[in-house]
Amino acid sequence: MNNKVLRIATRKSRLAMCQAKYVCDELKRYHPSIKLELVPVVTTGDKYSFYSMKNNIKKGAFIKELEYALIDSRADIAVHSMKDMTASLPKGLILPILCKRHDPRDAFVSLKYSNIYELPAGGIVGTSSIRRQCQILAQRPDLILSNLRGNVDTRLNKLRYEHQYDAIILAVAGLERLNLSKYIRVYIDPTDVLPAMGQGAIAIECRATDFDTLSLLLPLNHKDTALCITAERAVTTYLGSYCQFPVASYAEIIKDQIWLRALIGLPDGSKITRVEGRAPIEQAENLGIILAKNLLFRFRNDVFL
């Protein structure tokens, strides 16, 4: 790229800036002389994240303004949390890079209680994720699940200083990236709460025709992470019209096979349909589609028939 500066669009939150810095460090590791510039952007999700809303903020609310920066050529790449990504991308943009995934699990955070089972009946658990709410209520229907919004620091402050909750559920990756792992009481096993598609992974988006930028980014792509998220994303893409229901998908590579688990449920946790399967890693996307079809068929029979 000669003397060109690579401009990196990112949200302004502390976690997003931390993730963007990670991408900068990785780029400099492979390209020591590269010139980088951060382009902080305020997204729709950031503007409304403090409001108490019955439903989740619309999918894509944390990425669209970053994508506009790419389309308008105000930035060359955009750094995202993969779990925020929509099923389809705007015309002319691609998602070629998935950095090595951090811990994808959810974390149980509490000042008083060691785990979810120690919470008293009527205990208040904070999370804005209907995926988390559904799975927690399936285990503890006697708890009260309350919306929790804002960035990681804001959410922790509502627990620590405002005492609005008995416990909150956050992503392990975000806490660890911000050096806040001391607040984690339990790393929740995926068997208990299946992670969201792409949770823990950083994605990099760019213009499809910007081949110079793409060549710089390629060393950052992590093959195993990309394979797992291809399978997970196939599930959520197929189930897109059912996004009003809690959906989770999580893949791991075991030897030369990909192991994919997925679920869909009712928000109150009264019904959760689960599927899982294994396939050779080169069939990651096909496995996701097959499981999604099976999951939808079973869910319809369980809930609507």
Rosetta silent file (secondary structure, phi, psi, omega in degrees, C-alpha in Angstrom):
SEQUENCE: MNNKVLRIATRKSRLAMCQAKYVCDELKRYHPSIKLELVPVVTTGDKYSFYSMKNNIKKGAFIKELEYALIDSRADIAVHSMKDMTASLPKGLILPILCKRHDPRDAFVSLKYSNIYELPAGGIVGTSSIRRQCQILAQRPDLILSNLRGNVDTRLNKLRYEHQYDAIILAVAGLERLNLSKYIRVYIDPTDVLPAMGQGAIAIECRATDFDTLSLLLPLNHKDTALCITAERAVTTYLGSYCQFPVASYAEIIKDQIWLRALIGLPDGSKITRVEGRAPIEQAENLGIILAKNLLFRFRNDVFL
SCORE:     score description
SCORE:     0.000 S_00000001
   1 L     0.000    7.411  179.892    0.000    0.000    0.000 S_00000001
   2 L    55.913 -123.074 -177.692    3.069    2.208   -0.173 S_00000001
   3 L   -97.319    9.135 -178.925    2.527    5.233    2.106 S_00000001
   4 L   -65.968  142.192  176.145   -1.228    4.830    2.353 S_00000001
   5 E   -91.947  128.806  176.754   -2.721    4.818    5.850 S_00000001
   6 E   -83.285  117.186 -175.903   -5.053    1.908    6.594 S_00000001
   7 E   -96.082  128.888 -171.777   -8.135    3.401    8.250 S_00000001
   8 E  -116.093  111.392  178.299   -9.936    1.180   10.760 S_00000001
   9 E   -79.795  135.248 -179.969  -13.576    1.857   11.627 S_00000001
  10 E  -151.356  152.869  170.007  -14.578    0.871   15.154 S_00000001
  11 E   -65.468  164.776 -176.073  -17.227    1.641   17.720 S_00000001
  12 L   -90.142   -7.670 -177.544  -16.171    4.033   20.486 S_00000001
  13 L   -62.658  158.399 -177.803  -16.816    1.735   23.434 S_00000001
  14 H   -62.369  -39.133  179.170  -13.831    0.651   25.499 S_00000001
  15 H   -66.874  -44.009  179.735  -14.272   -2.973   24.459 S_00000001
  16 H   -62.448  -41.522  178.450  -14.579   -2.106   20.770 S_00000001
  17 H   -65.407  -35.211  177.134  -11.468    0.074   20.938 S_00000001
  18 H   -63.895  -42.157  179.006   -9.648   -2.765   22.688 S_00000001
  19 H   -66.924  -38.882  177.609  -10.625   -5.128   19.873 S_00000001
  20 H   -65.019  -37.995  177.821   -9.528   -2.609   17.257 S_00000001
  21 H   -65.483  -36.892  176.304   -6.185   -2.247   19.023 S_00000001
  22 H   -59.864  -44.106  178.251   -5.793   -6.022   18.927 S_00000001
  23 H   -63.560  -40.930  176.692   -6.280   -5.906   15.148 S_00000001
  24 H   -59.063  -46.270 -179.268   -3.748   -3.060   14.912 S_00000001
  25 H   -62.496  -40.118  178.736   -1.199   -5.069   16.881 S_00000001
  26 H   -66.250  -41.660  178.053   -1.749   -8.122   14.684 S_00000001
  27 H   -62.588  -41.377  179.329   -1.370   -6.066   11.507 S_00000001
  28 H   -68.894  -28.929  177.740    1.849   -4.549   12.801 S_00000001
  29 H   -64.691  -39.911 -179.309    3.119   -8.000   13.705 S_00000001
  30 H   -89.908  -24.488 -177.764    2.802   -9.118   10.098 S_00000001
  31 L  -134.372   78.275 -172.031    3.478   -5.715    8.503 S_00000001
  32 L   -55.052  -29.221 -176.107    5.854   -3.762   10.802 S_00000001
  33 L   -94.036    4.234 -175.793    5.939   -0.655    8.604 S_00000001
  34 L   -66.282  145.624  177.545    2.181   -0.361    8.133 S_00000001
  35 E  -106.580  128.451 -173.671    0.508    2.960    8.971 S_00000001
  36 E  -125.965  148.661  177.058   -2.794    2.717   10.814 S_00000001
  37 E  -142.074  127.378  176.456   -5.516    5.149   11.849 S_00000001
  38 E   -82.591  138.166  177.952   -8.556    4.438   14.009 S_00000001
  39 E  -119.644   88.946 -178.512  -11.868    5.911   12.848 S_00000001
  40 E   -68.157  137.773 -176.424  -14.238    5.844   15.878 S_00000001
  41 E  -133.193  138.849  173.471  -17.930    5.692   14.952 S_00000001
  42 L   -94.019  123.484 -178.517  -21.094    5.981   17.040 S_00000001
  43 L   -97.812  167.336  176.963  -23.632    3.341   15.986 S_00000001
  44 H   -58.751  -41.086  178.879  -27.398    3.221   16.360 S_00000001
  45 H   -61.229  -37.189  177.883  -26.984    0.496   18.978 S_00000001
  46 H   -66.166  -37.989 -177.320  -24.675    2.726   21.002 S_00000001
  47 H   -65.702  -33.740 -173.169  -27.192    5.587   20.895 S_00000001
  48 H  -111.272    6.895 -174.172  -30.036    3.481   22.257 S_00000001
  49 L   -68.780  -16.619 -178.274  -28.220    0.941   24.400 S_00000001
  50 L   -91.070   -8.849 -178.647  -29.121    2.700   27.648 S_00000001
  51 L   -80.688  141.098  175.267  -32.859    2.629   27.020 S_00000001
  52 L   -80.932  117.622 -177.254  -34.953   -0.052   28.681 S_00000001
  53 L  -129.390  143.803 -178.453  -36.656   -1.924   25.863 S_00000001
  54 L   -64.413  -41.101 -178.065  -38.821   -5.015   25.931 S_00000001
  55 L  -107.294  162.439  178.072  -37.080   -6.540   22.917 S_00000001
  56 L   -62.154  151.914  171.488  -33.449   -6.655   21.905 S_00000001
  57 L   -59.641  139.903 -174.258  -32.042   -3.817   19.855 S_00000001
  58 L   -54.511  138.248  179.098  -32.489   -4.754   16.200 S_00000001
  59 L   -55.677  134.491 -179.872  -29.803   -6.999   14.761 S_00000001
  60 L    97.089   -7.140 -177.061  -27.219   -4.944   12.916 S_00000001
  61 L   -65.214  -22.796 -178.597  -27.648   -1.846   15.069 S_00000001
  62 L   -96.633    4.891 -177.019  -24.019   -2.054   16.212 S_00000001
  63 L  -127.220  -22.843 -168.706  -22.507   -2.448   12.727 S_00000001
  64 H   -60.241  -44.511 -179.528  -24.430   -0.421   10.133 S_00000001
  65 H   -65.433  -30.737  175.213  -22.660    2.905   10.658 S_00000001
  66 H   -66.492  -39.499  178.269  -19.314    1.106   10.434 S_00000001
  67 H   -67.779  -36.160  175.676  -20.416   -0.378    7.125 S_00000001
  68 H   -61.607  -36.676  178.404  -21.462    3.056    5.876 S_00000001
  69 H   -63.233  -34.262  175.981  -17.921    4.239    6.622 S_00000001
  70 H   -71.499  -47.017 -177.852  -16.615    1.495    4.325 S_00000001
  71 H   -61.199  -38.824 -179.341  -19.137    2.189    1.592 S_00000001
  72 L   -83.853    1.339 -179.206  -18.358    5.935    1.712 S_00000001
  73 L    61.541   29.886  172.141  -14.588    5.188    1.729 S_00000001
  74 L   -85.583  -13.377  177.438  -14.115    6.939    5.066 S_00000001
  75 L  -145.628  158.290 -179.298  -12.505    3.716    6.306 S_00000001
  76 L  -100.456  -31.151  175.587  -10.746    0.749    4.702 S_00000001
  77 E  -139.164  158.976  174.258  -11.744   -1.954    7.192 S_00000001
  78 E  -126.472  136.091 -179.806  -14.277   -2.299    9.989 S_00000001
  79 E  -103.994  125.404 -176.475  -13.682   -4.299   13.156 S_00000001
  80 E  -126.943  156.254  160.263  -16.737   -6.051   14.602 S_00000001
  81 E   -77.698  125.019 -173.684  -17.724   -8.475   17.312 S_00000001
  82 H   -57.977  -33.975 -176.669  -18.787  -11.418   15.163 S_00000001
  83 H   -66.973  -12.902  177.423  -21.919  -12.038   17.218 S_00000001
  84 H   -86.501   -9.917 -171.368  -23.219   -8.610   16.099 S_00000001
  85 L   -73.878  143.622  176.114  -23.044   -9.484   12.397 S_00000001
  86 L   -82.911  166.079 -178.140  -26.161   -9.829   10.261 S_00000001
  87 L   -65.673  -37.266  179.989  -26.795  -12.786    7.955 S_00000001
  88 L  -118.351  154.330 -179.685  -26.269  -10.701    4.815 S_00000001
  89 L  -110.422  156.402  175.518  -23.861   -7.867    4.075 S_00000001
  90 L   -60.250  151.725  179.751  -24.388   -4.705    2.026 S_00000001
  91 L   -57.558  132.047  178.110  -23.533   -4.990   -1.657 S_00000001
  92 L    93.897   -5.816  179.260  -19.809   -4.567   -2.254 S_00000001
  93 E  -111.629  148.316  177.655  -18.702   -5.565    1.246 S_00000001
  94 E  -133.267  162.405  179.020  -17.213   -8.881    2.357 S_00000001
  95 E  -121.661   76.610 -170.596  -16.270  -10.479    5.663 S_00000001
  96 E   -84.452  -15.471 -169.836  -13.022  -12.253    4.766 S_00000001
  97 E  -125.261  127.834  169.179  -11.287  -12.354    8.155 S_00000001
  98 E  -122.424  114.470  179.984  -12.108  -14.015   11.443 S_00000001
  99 L   -71.959  163.183 -178.264   -9.383  -13.594   14.027 S_00000001
 100 L   -55.062  129.085 -174.504   -8.568  -16.397   16.450 S_00000001
 101 L   -69.399  137.046  171.857  -11.537  -16.851   18.740 S_00000001
 102 L   -83.623 -176.574  178.709  -11.288  -15.923   22.386 S_00000001
 103 L   -56.930  121.581 -175.527  -13.213  -17.871   25.036 S_00000001
 104 L   -86.393   -2.744 -171.918  -16.797  -18.102   23.685 S_00000001
 105 L   -75.722  163.768  170.915  -18.504  -18.872   27.001 S_00000001
 106 E   -90.029  157.874 -178.397  -20.810  -16.725   29.106 S_00000001
 107 E  -120.590  137.845  172.067  -19.821  -15.647   32.598 S_00000001
 108 E   -92.006  122.258 -176.365  -21.834  -15.623   35.817 S_00000001
 109 E  -123.421  124.897 -179.922  -21.001  -12.429   37.718 S_00000001
 110 L  -155.402  148.481  176.453  -22.226  -11.734   41.240 S_00000001
 111 L   -86.805  -22.633 -173.022  -21.061   -9.984   44.383 S_00000001
 112 L  -112.792  -32.493 -167.255  -22.914  -12.356   46.737 S_00000001
 113 L  -115.831  143.246 -174.580  -23.503  -15.687   45.042 S_00000001
 114 L   -81.795  -25.734  179.942  -21.076  -18.289   43.721 S_00000001
 115 L  -161.179  175.895 -174.817  -23.295  -19.688   40.981 S_00000001
 116 H   -63.807  -28.493 -175.501  -26.789  -19.617   39.531 S_00000001
 117 H   -78.817  -15.787  176.876  -28.025  -22.344   41.871 S_00000001
 118 H   -84.409  -13.293 -179.357  -27.189  -20.305   44.981 S_00000001
 119 L   -64.635  140.248  179.019  -29.469  -17.452   43.924 S_00000001
 120 L   -73.621  159.167  172.946  -32.619  -17.207   46.039 S_00000001
 121 L   -56.857  134.170 -176.422  -36.079  -17.655   44.535 S_00000001
 122 L    83.743    2.246  176.862  -37.047  -14.313   43.016 S_00000001
 123 L   -61.612  145.706 -175.537  -33.404  -13.353   42.562 S_00000001
 124 E  -101.278  122.291  179.048  -32.846  -10.789   39.828 S_00000001
 125 E  -113.407  127.994 -177.097  -30.464  -11.668   36.996 S_00000001
 126 E   -96.315  125.144  171.137  -29.476   -8.976   34.524 S_00000001
 127 L  -168.073  141.382  177.358  -29.066   -9.669   30.805 S_00000001
 128 L   -94.700   -0.541 -176.674  -30.514   -8.155   27.646 S_00000001
 129 L   -89.068  120.319  177.168  -30.015  -11.391   25.684 S_00000001
 130 H   -70.265  -23.149  174.661  -33.147  -13.480   25.150 S_00000001
 131 H   -62.956  -47.230  178.741  -30.803  -16.395   24.377 S_00000001
 132 H   -68.350  -43.082 -179.020  -29.374  -16.195   27.885 S_00000001
 133 H   -57.728  -46.936 -178.572  -32.752  -15.492   29.482 S_00000001
 134 H   -58.003  -48.693 -174.622  -34.324  -18.535   27.868 S_00000001
 135 H   -73.274  -32.765  177.580  -31.607  -20.967   28.953 S_00000001
 136 H   -71.130  -41.776  179.554  -31.329  -19.595   32.491 S_00000001
 137 H   -66.928  -27.678  176.221  -35.094  -19.717   33.026 S_00000001
 138 H   -64.798  -30.800  178.772  -35.120  -23.305   31.804 S_00000001
 139 H   -88.834  -38.306 -176.251  -32.829  -24.122   34.748 S_00000001
 140 L  -133.844   76.835 -179.336  -34.247  -21.656   37.287 S_00000001
 141 L   -65.601  -10.320 -179.604  -37.826  -20.630   36.380 S_00000001
 142 L   -86.203   -1.506  179.059  -38.129  -19.047   39.841 S_00000001
 143 L   -88.372  161.753  174.135  -35.671  -16.267   38.949 S_00000001
 144 E  -106.652  120.711  178.358  -36.512  -12.827   37.571 S_00000001
 145 E   -98.185  122.655 -174.247  -34.673  -11.954   34.357 S_00000001
 146 E  -121.723  139.714 -179.838  -34.288   -8.210   33.899 S_00000001
 147 L   -58.804  140.270  179.158  -32.956   -6.247   30.923 S_00000001
 148 L  -136.709  116.092 -175.460  -29.403   -4.996   31.332 S_00000001
 149 L  -124.385  173.786 -177.940  -27.997   -2.566   28.788 S_00000001
 150 L   103.395  175.520  178.782  -24.941   -0.387   28.234 S_00000001
 151 L   -74.244  177.916 -174.852  -21.286   -1.222   27.752 S_00000001
 152 H   -58.623  -45.091 -179.261  -19.432   -3.707   29.962 S_00000001
 153 H   -62.713  -42.184  178.662  -18.378   -1.092   32.513 S_00000001
 154 H   -61.085  -42.754 -179.027  -21.909    0.300   32.744 S_00000001
 155 H   -65.516  -42.375  177.985  -23.332   -3.165   33.305 S_00000001
 156 H   -63.803  -39.286 -179.734  -20.801   -3.953   36.013 S_00000001
 157 H   -63.662  -35.287  178.115  -21.513   -0.626   37.730 S_00000001
 158 H   -65.717  -27.156  176.279  -25.226   -1.452   37.874 S_00000001
 159 H   -82.593  -46.602 -170.830  -24.282   -4.588   39.782 S_00000001
 160 H   -76.402  -43.236 -170.587  -21.500   -3.153   41.951 S_00000001
 161 L  -110.826  -33.199 -178.074  -22.772    0.282   42.881 S_00000001
 162 L   -92.364  -13.291  175.137  -26.453    0.559   41.973 S_00000001
 163 L    51.346   42.682  179.851  -27.285   -2.914   43.328 S_00000001
 164 L   -84.083  -14.871 -173.075  -30.034   -3.440   40.762 S_00000001
 165 L  -136.812  154.199  171.907  -29.258   -7.136   40.288 S_00000001
 166 L   -84.872  -26.349  178.033  -28.246  -10.185   42.298 S_00000001
 167 E  -160.014  158.426  173.454  -26.173  -11.390   39.346 S_00000001
 168 E  -134.177  158.082  178.848  -25.508  -10.507   35.731 S_00000001
 169 E  -116.378  124.640 -179.783  -24.456  -12.566   32.734 S_00000001
 170 E  -132.389  164.638  176.669  -21.714  -11.256   30.451 S_00000001
 171 E   -76.025  133.842  176.951  -19.461  -12.681   27.756 S_00000001
 172 H   -56.851  -44.355 -175.157  -16.194  -14.058   29.084 S_00000001
 173 H   -56.449  -44.608 -179.189  -14.298  -12.654   26.093 S_00000001
 174 H   -64.430  -43.243  179.179  -15.313   -9.069   26.809 S_00000001
 175 H   -63.861  -43.230 -177.685  -14.412   -9.279   30.475 S_00000001
 176 H   -70.882  -37.141  178.523  -11.041  -10.865   29.784 S_00000001
 177 H   -64.345  -29.548 -179.563  -10.150   -8.424   27.012 S_00000001
 178 L   -95.306   10.102 -179.458  -10.814   -5.578   29.431 S_00000001
 179 L    58.914   40.516 -179.954   -8.843   -7.264   32.242 S_00000001
 180 L  -116.196   21.351 -176.508  -12.013   -7.680   34.291 S_00000001
 181 H   -65.740  -14.824  178.654  -11.904  -11.448   34.712 S_00000001
 182 H   -63.140  -19.064 -179.717  -11.685  -11.021   38.506 S_00000001
 183 H   -85.570   -8.075 -177.813  -15.444  -10.481   38.457 S_00000001
 184 E   -77.987  118.061  175.025  -16.166  -13.881   36.927 S_00000001
 185 E   -85.325  -41.469 -178.378  -17.613  -16.277   39.494 S_00000001
 186 E  -140.367  132.328  167.971  -18.342  -19.088   37.010 S_00000001
 187 E   -85.208  108.149 -170.340  -17.319  -19.761   33.434 S_00000001
 188 E   -74.074  124.154 -179.365  -20.647  -21.190   32.276 S_00000001
 189 L   -65.810  140.310  178.509  -20.290  -24.469   30.414 S_00000001
 190 L   -57.462  -23.098  175.674  -21.912  -24.503   26.943 S_00000001
 191 L   -63.256  -31.727 -179.255  -23.957  -27.496   28.087 S_00000001
 192 L   -88.618  -43.698  176.943  -25.745  -25.142   30.501 S_00000001
 193 L  -137.670  105.375 -178.489  -25.885  -22.006   28.357 S_00000001
 194 L   -70.439  132.292 -177.155  -25.025  -22.440   24.689 S_00000001
 195 L   -66.931  165.522  174.508  -23.132  -19.392   23.334 S_00000001
 196 L   -75.968  154.467  174.134  -24.337  -17.055   20.620 S_00000001
 197 L   -50.856  125.932  174.345  -23.176  -17.479   17.048 S_00000001
 198 L    77.013    1.457 -176.606  -19.665  -16.056   16.762 S_00000001
 199 L   -58.382  133.081  179.064  -19.348  -15.120   20.433 S_00000001
 200 L    92.421   -6.253 -177.003  -15.735  -14.412   21.345 S_00000001
 201 L  -108.676  143.777  175.679  -14.554  -13.830   17.773 S_00000001
 202 E  -100.759  128.980 -179.900  -13.442  -10.599   16.102 S_00000001
 203 E  -111.396  146.994  178.421  -14.483  -10.148   12.471 S_00000001
 204 E  -121.697  126.022 -178.692  -12.967   -7.791    9.907 S_00000001
 205 E  -110.346  146.029  177.719  -15.056   -6.403    7.047 S_00000001
 206 E  -152.420  176.455  176.818  -13.777   -4.622    3.941 S_00000001
 207 E   -75.320  138.363 -175.674  -14.716   -3.669    0.377 S_00000001
 208 L   -62.935  -28.291 -176.433  -14.788   -6.635   -1.995 S_00000001
 209 L   -96.049    2.903 -179.280  -12.731   -4.829   -4.641 S_00000001
 210 L   -90.425   78.072 -173.124  -10.024   -3.544   -2.290 S_00000001
 211 H   -69.617  -30.296  178.048   -7.491   -6.252   -3.094 S_00000001
 212 H   -63.671  -45.659  178.972   -4.531   -4.413   -1.553 S_00000001
 213 H   -65.492  -42.072 -179.955   -6.261   -4.263    1.816 S_00000001
 214 H   -58.965  -40.665 -179.636   -7.410   -7.853    1.539 S_00000001
 215 H   -64.906  -32.778  177.265   -3.848   -9.055    0.977 S_00000001
 216 H   -70.766  -32.449 -175.040   -2.754   -7.272    4.154 S_00000001
 217 H   -80.355  -27.865 -170.528   -5.553   -8.849    6.158 S_00000001
 218 H   -51.092  -38.259  179.824   -5.162  -12.470    5.075 S_00000001
 219 H   -64.097  -17.289 -178.303   -2.530  -13.437    7.703 S_00000001
 220 H   -82.662  -12.674 -177.326   -5.015  -12.528   10.453 S_00000001
 221 L   -73.729  131.528 -179.630   -7.560  -15.139    9.392 S_00000001
 222 L  -106.332  113.854 -170.207   -7.746  -18.132   11.743 S_00000001
 223 H   -58.257  -49.550 -177.022   -8.820  -21.237    9.850 S_00000001
 224 H   -63.381  -41.533  176.852  -10.367  -23.199   12.720 S_00000001
 225 H   -60.655  -44.979 -179.357  -12.311  -20.173   13.955 S_00000001
 226 H   -61.684  -40.831  178.959  -13.580  -19.499   10.442 S_00000001
 227 H   -64.009  -45.866 -179.791  -14.735  -23.104   10.030 S_00000001
 228 H   -61.896  -44.122 -176.478  -16.600  -23.105   13.346 S_00000001
 229 H   -74.703  -26.909  172.626  -18.322  -19.813   12.670 S_00000001
 230 H   -59.742  -44.208  178.382  -19.238  -20.888    9.142 S_00000001
 231 H   -66.271  -45.627 -178.903  -21.204  -23.754   10.701 S_00000001
 232 H   -63.149  -41.841 -176.740  -22.733  -21.558   13.413 S_00000001
 233 H   -69.658  -31.684  177.320  -23.701  -18.827   10.973 S_00000001
 234 H   -60.983  -37.561  178.026  -25.357  -21.327    8.641 S_00000001
 235 H   -64.508  -53.473 -174.839  -27.726  -22.200   11.486 S_00000001
 236 H   -69.386  -30.821  176.729  -28.663  -18.624   12.361 S_00000001
 237 H   -66.539  -44.920  179.873  -28.938  -17.590    8.709 S_00000001
 238 H   -63.849  -35.967 -177.928  -31.355  -20.431    7.969 S_00000001
 239 L   -89.888   15.427 -173.032  -33.385  -19.570   11.079 S_00000001
 240 H   -52.541  -40.280 -177.908  -33.384  -15.863   10.267 S_00000001
 241 H   -72.127   -9.736  178.534  -37.155  -15.521   10.062 S_00000001
 242 H  -104.368   23.436 -174.347  -37.378  -16.998   13.573 S_00000001
 243 L   -65.414  -13.719  177.459  -35.094  -14.368   15.093 S_00000001
 244 L   -73.664  -11.905  175.777  -37.846  -13.356   17.529 S_00000001
 245 L   -99.525  151.726  175.588  -37.118  -16.620   19.313 S_00000001
 246 L   -63.629  128.448  179.099  -33.932  -17.313   21.296 S_00000001
 247 E  -131.382  140.922  175.903  -31.397  -19.038   19.035 S_00000001
 248 E  -140.602  148.151  174.574  -27.889  -20.297   19.828 S_00000001
 249 E  -150.908  135.200 -176.176  -25.267  -22.161   17.815 S_00000001
 250 E  -147.246  128.608 -177.910  -21.795  -23.226   18.846 S_00000001
 251 E  -121.203  146.384  173.470  -19.187  -25.324   17.023 S_00000001
 252 E  -133.208  151.870  175.310  -15.930  -26.918   18.087 S_00000001
 253 E  -100.505  120.801  178.727  -13.321  -28.824   16.112 S_00000001
 254 E  -115.854  108.045 -173.615  -12.567  -32.253   17.533 S_00000001
 255 L    57.876 -118.918 -177.807   -9.678  -33.850   15.643 S_00000001
 256 L  -104.438   18.278 -179.412  -10.726  -33.653   11.969 S_00000001
 257 E  -122.248  154.749  174.781  -14.424  -33.178   12.615 S_00000001
 258 E  -104.606  129.472  179.672  -16.620  -30.240   13.446 S_00000001
 259 E  -107.954  116.960 -174.969  -19.041  -30.704   16.337 S_00000001
 260 E  -118.027  130.783  173.945  -22.006  -28.346   16.131 S_00000001
 261 E  -120.086  143.979 -179.233  -24.696  -27.766   18.739 S_00000001
 262 E  -149.302  156.830  177.470  -27.722  -25.530   18.237 S_00000001
 263 E  -151.738  158.553  170.344  -30.985  -24.638   19.921 S_00000001
 264 E  -142.604  143.424 -175.570  -34.135  -22.592   19.572 S_00000001
 265 E  -151.195 -177.809  172.926  -36.611  -21.976   22.361 S_00000001
 266 L   -90.890  145.154 -175.218  -39.372  -19.892   23.851 S_00000001
 267 L   -56.134  -30.269 -178.322  -38.259  -16.714   25.668 S_00000001
 268 L   -84.507    2.624  177.008  -39.620  -17.918   29.023 S_00000001
 269 L    76.873    4.123 -177.020  -37.532  -21.093   28.849 S_00000001
 270 L   -71.208  -20.388  177.581  -40.609  -23.349   28.991 S_00000001
 271 L  -146.462  125.521  174.365  -39.536  -25.073   25.790 S_00000001
 272 E  -131.749  127.998  176.404  -36.091  -25.498   24.260 S_00000001
 273 E  -105.793  128.873 -176.064  -35.390  -27.687   21.234 S_00000001
 274 E  -122.980  146.972  172.407  -31.786  -28.810   20.820 S_00000001
 275 E  -140.165  160.329  172.876  -29.865  -30.594   18.077 S_00000001
 276 E  -154.562  159.575  179.204  -26.249  -31.524   17.516 S_00000001
 277 E  -166.516  167.211  178.862  -24.163  -33.261   14.881 S_00000001
 278 E  -131.008  150.892  178.853  -20.670  -33.938   13.587 S_00000001
 279 E  -160.742  161.551  173.222  -19.167  -33.840   10.118 S_00000001
 280 E   -56.771  147.585 -172.463  -15.770  -33.498    8.379 S_00000001
 281 H   -59.600  -28.957 -179.378  -14.524  -29.924    8.698 S_00000001
 282 H   -71.996   -7.963  179.004  -14.903  -29.248    4.972 S_00000001
 283 H  -106.424   25.324 -174.691  -18.663  -29.785    5.403 S_00000001
 284 H   -56.391  -50.106 -177.566  -19.045  -27.109    8.089 S_00000001
 285 H   -66.391  -42.478 -179.878  -21.633  -25.009    6.268 S_00000001
 286 H   -62.569  -39.135  177.132  -23.627  -28.009    5.085 S_00000001
 287 H   -60.809  -42.773  179.315  -23.725  -29.381    8.633 S_00000001
 288 H   -60.749  -41.540 -179.767  -25.125  -26.060    9.841 S_00000001
 289 H   -67.568  -43.826  179.617  -27.881  -26.101    7.231 S_00000001
 290 H   -61.079  -45.999 -179.708  -28.815  -29.721    7.943 S_00000001
 291 H   -66.845  -37.156  179.539  -29.025  -29.114   11.690 S_00000001
 292 H   -63.571  -42.035  178.275  -30.977  -25.893   11.206 S_00000001
 293 H   -63.142  -43.786  178.971  -33.587  -27.699    9.095 S_00000001
 294 H   -64.485  -41.852 -179.495  -33.863  -30.465   11.676 S_00000001
 295 H   -62.789  -44.760 -178.498  -34.058  -27.946   14.503 S_00000001
 296 H   -65.998  -41.415  178.830  -36.828  -25.958   12.834 S_00000001
 297 H   -60.887  -46.844 -178.279  -38.837  -29.071   12.039 S_00000001
 298 H   -68.027  -39.014 -179.115  -38.624  -30.329   15.609 S_00000001
 299 H   -64.544  -43.192  178.229  -39.346  -26.897   17.115 S_00000001
 300 H   -60.535  -42.448  179.967  -42.473  -26.475   15.001 S_00000001
 301 H   -67.687  -38.755 -177.601  -43.693  -29.904   16.060 S_00000001
 302 H   -71.054  -36.118 -170.104  -42.889  -29.282   19.719 S_00000001
 303 H  -104.479  -39.636 -169.775  -44.419  -25.830   19.980 S_00000001
 304 L  -103.324  -11.701 -178.758  -46.964  -25.270   17.248 S_00000001
 305 L  -105.831    0.000    0.000  -48.516  -28.694   16.687 S_00000001
